[in-house]
Amino acid sequence: MSQQRCHYDVLGVDRATAHDAVKSAFRALAKASHPDVVPEDERARAETRFKEIAAAYEVLGDHSKRRDYDREGLRGATERP
């Protein structure tokens, strides 16, 4: 299994980036990487990239998941009691 990249790196933002800027970065990347807007020969790669972007935003776009991610990494953001 491949190792996941840091969610901040995926979205091209740093830890101090405000929520609205994270949302804007997500929207721009998602729009550019959406499988429906890229040439057909690039769709498989675009789909993988789009899923990576969406997963990063799922964590960084939610205040409590982002706090947990900042504290404990990916494990903290995905493990809920």
Contacts in CASP RR format, 6 or more apart in sequence:
PFRMAT RR
TARGET T0000
AUTHOR 0000-0000-0000
METHOD contacts of the structure
MODEL  1
MSQQRCHYDVLGVDRATAHDAVKSAFRALAKASHPDVVPEDERARAETRF
KEIAAAYEVLGDHSKRRDYDREGLRGATERP
4 74 0 8 1.000
5 52 0 8 1.000
7 55 0 8 1.000
7 56 0 8 1.000
7 59 0 8 1.000
7 60 0 8 1.000
7 69 0 8 1.000
7 74 0 8 1.000
8 14 0 8 1.000
8 15 0 8 1.000
8 17 0 8 1.000
8 56 0 8 1.000
8 60 0 8 1.000
10 52 0 8 1.000
10 53 0 8 1.000
10 55 0 8 1.000
10 56 0 8 1.000
11 22 0 8 1.000
11 25 0 8 1.000
11 26 0 8 1.000
11 29 0 8 1.000
11 53 0 8 1.000
11 56 0 8 1.000
11 57 0 8 1.000
11 60 0 8 1.000
12 25 0 8 1.000
13 21 0 8 1.000
13 22 0 8 1.000
13 25 0 8 1.000
13 60 0 8 1.000
15 70 0 8 1.000
17 25 0 8 1.000
19 61 0 8 1.000
19 63 0 8 1.000
22 57 0 8 1.000
22 60 0 8 1.000
22 61 0 8 1.000
23 57 0 8 1.000
23 61 0 8 1.000
26 53 0 8 1.000
26 56 0 8 1.000
26 57 0 8 1.000
26 60 0 8 1.000
26 61 0 8 1.000
29 53 0 8 1.000
30 50 0 8 1.000
30 53 0 8 1.000
30 54 0 8 1.000
30 57 0 8 1.000
31 37 0 8 1.000
33 46 0 8 1.000
33 49 0 8 1.000
33 50 0 8 1.000
33 53 0 8 1.000
34 46 0 8 1.000
34 50 0 8 1.000
35 43 0 8 1.000
35 46 0 8 1.000
35 47 0 8 1.000
35 50 0 8 1.000
38 46 0 8 1.000
58 65 0 8 1.000
59 65 0 8 1.000
59 66 0 8 1.000
59 69 0 8 1.000
59 74 0 8 1.000
59 77 0 8 1.000
59 78 0 8 1.000
60 66 0 8 1.000
60 69 0 8 1.000
65 77 0 8 1.000
66 77 0 8 1.000
68 76 0 8 1.000
68 77 0 8 1.000
69 76 0 8 1.000
69 77 0 8 1.000
END
